[in-house]
């Protein structure tokens, strides 16, 4: 049995920016915003603020609207 402080068996969770559901990180698609455009980070290597979205049609369809709202709020 691993020690309590051990990270063995730990699966990171992230939250979808659209539906706000928490899921295991590998089940979500990571993206970053560069020059007001969404860039999908399939290899998870871009060194920019990353966001996560579910890999289903409902959340993906709402992503453009989320981007417009996010740019107005932060830009």
C-alpha positions in Angstrom: 0.0 0.0 0.0 1.5 3.4 -1.0 2.2 6.0 1.7 -0.4 8.7 2.2 2.0 11.3 0.7 2.7 9.2 -2.3 1.2 10.2 -5.6 0.9 6.7 -6.9 -2.5 6.1 -8.4 -3.3 9.9 -8.6 -5.1 11.0 -11.7 -5.2 14.8 -12.2 -8.7 16.4 -12.7 -9.5 19.5 -14.7 -12.7 21.5 -15.2 -14.3 22.1 -18.6 -14.6 25.9 -19.2 -18.0 25.4 -20.9 -20.0 22.9 -18.8 -18.0 23.3 -15.6 -17.9 19.5 -15.1 -14.7 18.0 -13.5 -13.2 15.1 -15.4 -9.9 13.3 -15.6 -7.4 15.4 -17.4 -6.8 12.9 -20.2 -10.5 13.0 -21.1 -10.4 16.7 -21.8 -8.8 18.7 -24.7 -6.4 21.4 -23.6 -6.2 24.7 -25.5 -4.5 28.1 -25.1 -5.4 31.5 -26.4 -2.7 33.1 -28.5 -3.3 36.3 -30.4 -7.1 36.1 -29.7 -7.3 32.7 -31.3 -7.8 29.2 -29.9 -4.8 26.9 -30.3 -5.5 23.3 -29.4 -2.5 21.9 -27.5 -2.8 18.2 -28.2 0.7 17.4 -26.9 0.2 19.7 -23.8 3.4 21.5 -24.3 2.4 25.1 -25.0 3.7 27.4 -22.3 0.7 29.6 -22.2 -2.3 29.6 -19.8 -4.1 26.4 -20.6 -7.9 25.8 -20.6 -9.8 22.6 -20.9 -12.9 21.6 -22.8 -14.9 18.4 -23.1 -14.5 16.4 -26.2 -18.2 16.4 -27.1 -20.2 18.4 -29.7 -22.2 20.5 -27.1 -19.1 22.0 -25.4 -17.1 22.4 -28.7 -20.0 24.3 -30.3 -20.1 26.8 -27.4 -16.3 27.3 -27.4 -16.4 30.2 -29.9 -19.0 32.1 -27.9 -16.9 31.5 -24.7 -13.8 32.9 -26.5 -15.6 36.1 -27.5 -16.8 36.6 -23.9 -13.4 35.8 -22.5 -11.5 38.2 -24.8 -13.9 41.1 -23.9 -13.5 40.5 -20.2 -9.7 40.2 -20.3 -8.8 42.3 -23.2 
